[in-house]
Amino acid sequence: MNPITTRLKAFSTILFLLCFLATHGQTLIPLYEGAAPGSEDWDWEEAYVDGIVNDAILYNVVHPELQYFPAPKVKANGTAVIIAPGGAFHILSMQKEGTKVAEWLNTLGVAAFVLKYRVVKSETDNPFEELRPLMADFEKLDAINAPVVKMCTQDGIQAMDYVRSHAEAMNIDPQRIGLMGFSAGATLTMSVLLSAPQALKPNFAAPIYAYGPAIIGTQMPEKSTPLFVGVASDDQLGFVPQSIALYEKWQAAQFPAELHIYEKGGHGFGMAVQQTSSDHWIKDFENWLFRRALIGQQ
């Protein structure tokens, strides 16, 4: 890639992030001082592509960050959720599975943080098309992703550490911090839940259409940790049995768990309005938060 193209890509990414900040008054919080451990030699430029699959796709993430959406002061209830967008560990679906989720949680009085975690390097300017053939060969995809999944999990643990250690300053209850994710982000969510030290495990979790085989970690929480699981029956990637397995794992541990399998919605429904039953997952999640006393009656 020539230097001019590189500079233009870097500028477009900065402009994209500045637009987000200007629109929503958010703060970008770096998760590490300097280079993230394990990827010190990554020297490529982060970039995004807008309009692909009706979303803003971020790729070549090198520096993990949290995008902070504080809850409105008049509604803030002390609950916080860290959100991990999906994208097969190659891209991040920043709006449909990230910022739009955060904005919706803010309406419930919940502080939200969108986790921008490290992903596999893309070799072209069209990361979605580059990823597409790999989605037909999960064995190959898993082999490519494995080293980065470990890094992503550390990014998630670091995010939990940051939010919990700064909770008081942000008017957040340190014992009401949840982690939720979509697809690869749900895999990250469960990997953090099963890998983090007990003091850094989330207080509740919501894996939405998680990919089970890539989940790492075996250490169950010592404290009862509620789980909200969601997936669509017509998930094109066949993730329904994996969501059921997560639910059964939590049931076996006698931890609270709720499983929602929507008849229609496909894979990656996120905050998309499709006129399918999956459109209602946010109301189900809102009710679940209310029943767990994590939000008040809306």
C-alpha positions in Angstrom: 0.0 0.0 0.0 1.5 3.4 -0.9 2.1 6.1 1.7 -0.7 8.4 0.4 -3.3 5.6 0.7 -2.0 4.7 4.2 -2.4 8.3 5.3 -5.8 8.6 3.8 -7.0 5.4 5.6 -5.6 6.7 8.9 -7.3 10.1 8.5 -10.6 8.5 7.6 -10.5 6.3 10.7 -9.7 9.3 12.9 -12.5 11.3 11.3 -14.9 8.4 11.8 -14.0 8.1 15.6 -14.2 11.9 16.0 -17.7 12.0 14.5 -18.7 9.3 17.0 -17.3 11.4 19.9 -18.8 14.6 18.7 -22.2 13.1 18.2 -22.5 11.3 21.5 -20.0 13.1 23.8 -18.2 9.9 24.5 -14.7 9.2 25.7 -12.1 6.8 24.2 -10.2 5.0 26.9 -7.0 3.2 26.0 -6.7 -0.2 27.8 -2.9 -0.3 27.9 -0.1 2.1 28.3 1.8 1.8 25.1 1.6 -1.3 22.9 -0.8 -4.1 24.0 1.1 -7.1 25.4 1.7 -9.8 22.7 1.2 -7.5 19.7 4.1 -5.0 20.2 5.3 -5.6 16.6 1.9 -4.8 15.0 2.5 -1.7 12.9 -0.5 -1.6 10.6 -3.1 1.1 10.5 -6.6 0.7 11.9 -9.3 1.5 9.4 -13.0 1.2 8.8 -15.4 0.6 5.9 -18.9 2.1 6.1 -22.0 0.7 4.5 -21.0 -3.0 4.3 -23.9 -5.2 5.6 -25.5 -1.9 6.7 -22.9 -1.3 9.4 -19.6 0.5 10.1 -16.9 -2.2 10.0 -13.7 -1.6 11.9 -10.7 -3.7 11.1 -6.9 -4.0 11.7 -7.4 -3.0 15.4 -4.0 -2.7 17.1 -4.7 -0.5 20.2 -7.6 -1.8 22.3 -9.9 0.8 23.7 -13.2 1.3 25.5 -15.7 3.8 24.0 -17.5 5.1 27.0 -21.2 6.0 26.9 -22.1 7.4 30.3 -25.7 6.9 31.5 -27.7 10.2 31.6 -27.4 11.5 35.2 -31.2 11.7 35.7 -31.5 8.0 34.8 -28.2 6.5 36.0 -28.8 3.5 38.2 -25.2 2.2 38.9 -25.3 -0.7 36.4 -22.7 -0.9 33.6 -22.3 -3.2 30.6 -19.2 -3.7 28.5 -20.2 -4.6 24.9 -18.0 -6.7 22.6 -19.1 -6.4 18.9 -18.8 -9.5 16.7 -17.0 -10.1 13.4 -15.3 -13.5 13.5 -12.2 -12.0 15.2 -11.4 -10.3 11.8 -13.6 -7.2 11.9 -15.8 -5.4 14.4 -19.5 -4.6 13.7 -19.3 -1.2 15.5 -22.8 0.0 15.2 -25.3 -2.8 15.0 -23.5 -4.8 17.7 -21.8 -1.9 19.5 -22.7 1.8 19.6 -26.4 1.2 19.0 -26.5 -1.3 21.8 -24.8 1.2 24.1 -27.2 4.0 23.2 -30.1 1.7 23.9 -28.7 0.7 27.3 -28.2 4.4 28.2 -32.0 4.8 27.8 -32.3 2.2 30.7 -30.0 4.2 32.9 -27.1 1.8 32.2 -23.6 3.0 31.6 -22.1 1.3 28.5 -18.6 0.7 27.2 -18.0 -0.6 23.6 -14.9 -2.7 23.6 -12.6 -2.3 20.6 -10.5 -5.4 20.8 -7.6 -6.7 18.7 -8.5 -8.6 15.5 -6.6 -10.6 12.9 -4.8 -8.4 10.3 -6.6 -7.9 7.0 -4.5 -8.0 3.9 -6.9 -6.0 1.7 -9.1 -2.9 1.9 -12.2 -5.1 1.9 -12.0 -7.2 5.1 -15.6 -8.5 4.8 -14.9 -10.1 1.4 -11.6 -11.4 2.7 -13.4 -13.0 5.6 -16.3 -14.5 3.6 -14.5 -17.7 2.2 -13.1 -18.4 5.7 -16.7 -18.6 7.1 -17.1 -21.8 5.1 -14.2 -23.5 6.8 -14.4 -23.1 10.6 -11.4 -25.4 11.2 -9.2 -23.2 9.1 -10.7 -20.0 10.6 -10.2 -21.3 14.2 -6.5 -22.0 13.5 -6.0 -18.5 12.1 -7.9 -16.9 15.0 -6.5 -18.9 17.9 -3.6 -16.6 18.9 -5.8 -13.5 18.6 -8.6 -15.0 20.7 -6.1 -15.2 23.6 -5.3 -11.5 23.0 -9.0 -10.6 22.8 -9.7 -12.4 26.0 -6.9 -10.4 27.7 -8.4 -7.2 26.3 -11.8 -8.2 27.8 -10.2 -8.9 31.2 -8.3 -5.5 31.0 -11.6 -3.8 30.2 -13.2 -5.4 33.3 -10.3 -4.3 35.4 -10.5 -0.7 34.1 -14.3 -0.4 34.7 -14.2 -2.0 38.1 -11.2 -0.1 39.4 -12.7 3.3 38.1 -16.3 2.5 39.0 -16.6 4.9 41.9 -15.4 7.8 39.9 -18.0 7.0 37.1 -20.9 6.5 39.6 -21.0 2.7 38.8 -21.6 0.0 41.3 -18.5 -2.3 41.1 -20.7 -5.3 41.7 -23.1 -4.5 38.9 -20.8 -4.7 35.9 -21.8 -7.0 33.1 -20.3 -8.2 29.9 -22.2 -8.9 26.7 -21.1 -9.8 23.2 -22.3 -10.9 19.8 -20.9 -13.8 17.8 -17.1 -13.5 18.2 -17.9 -10.9 20.9 -20.0 -13.5 22.7 -17.1 -15.9 22.5 -14.9 -13.3 24.0 -17.6 -12.7 26.7 -17.6 -16.3 27.7 -13.8 -16.6 27.5 -13.5 -13.7 30.0 -16.1 -15.2 32.2 -14.2 -18.5 32.3 -10.6 -17.2 32.2 -10.5 -14.0 34.3 -9.4 -14.0 38.0 -12.4 -14.2 40.3 -12.0 -10.6 41.2 -12.3 -9.5 37.6 -15.2 -11.7 36.4 -18.3 -9.9 35.3 -21.3 -9.9 37.7 -23.6 -11.0 34.8 -23.1 -11.9 31.2 -25.1 -12.0 27.9 -23.6 -14.1 25.1 -25.7 -13.5 22.0 -25.3 -16.1 19.2 -21.9 -17.2 20.6 -19.5 -19.4 18.8 -18.7 -22.2 21.3 -15.6 -24.0 20.0 -13.4 -20.9 20.2 -14.2 -20.2 23.9 -11.2 -20.5 26.1 -11.0 -21.0 29.9 -12.4 -23.6 32.3 -12.7 -21.6 35.6 -16.3 -21.2 36.5 -17.2 -18.2 38.7 -17.2 -18.9 42.4 -20.2 -16.5 42.8 -23.5 -17.3 41.2 -23.4 -15.3 37.9 -26.6 -14.8 35.9 -26.5 -15.6 32.2 -28.7 -14.4 29.4 -28.4 -16.4 26.2 -29.9 -15.4 22.8 -29.8 -16.9 19.3 -32.1 -17.4 16.3 -33.3 -20.8 15.1 -32.5 -19.9 11.6 -28.9 -18.9 12.4 -27.1 -19.6 9.1 -23.9 -20.6 11.0 -25.6 -23.3 13.1 -24.9 -21.8 16.5 -28.1 -22.8 18.2 -26.7 -26.0 19.8 -23.8 -24.0 21.1 -26.1 -21.5 22.8 -28.1 -24.4 24.3 -24.8 -25.9 25.6 -24.0 -22.7 27.4 -27.4 -22.7 29.0 -27.0 -26.3 30.1 -23.5 -25.6 31.5 -25.0 -22.8 33.7 -27.9 -25.0 34.7 -25.5 -27.8 35.7 -23.7 -25.3 37.9 -27.1 -24.2 39.4 -26.5 -20.7 38.3 -29.3 -18.5 37.0 -29.7 -18.8 33.3 -32.2 -17.7 30.7 -32.2 -18.9 27.1 -34.1 -17.3 24.2 -34.3 -19.0 20.9 -36.1 -16.8 18.4 -37.8 -18.5 15.4 -36.4 -15.9 12.9 -33.6 -13.5 12.8 -30.6 -15.3 11.3 -27.0 -14.8 12.4 -25.9 -11.3 13.4 -29.3 -9.7 14.1 -27.9 -7.3 16.8 -29.9 -4.1 16.8 -31.2 -4.6 13.3 -35.0 -4.2 12.9 -36.0 -7.0 10.5 -39.6 -7.6 11.4 -38.7 -11.0 12.8 -39.1 -12.4 16.3 -35.4 -11.6 17.1 -36.4 -7.9 17.1 -37.8 -8.4 20.5 -34.6 -9.6 22.2 -33.9 -6.2 23.6 -37.2 -6.2 25.4 -36.5 -9.7 26.8 -33.0 -8.5 28.0 -34.6 -5.4 29.5 -37.0 -7.5 31.4 -34.2 -9.8 32.5 -32.2 -6.8 33.8 -35.3 -5.6 35.7 -36.0 -8.9 37.3 -32.4 -9.1 38.5 -32.8 -5.6 40.0 -30.1 -4.2 37.7 -32.4 -1.6 36.3 -35.7 0.0 37.5 -39.1 -0.2 36.0 -39.1 1.7 32.7 
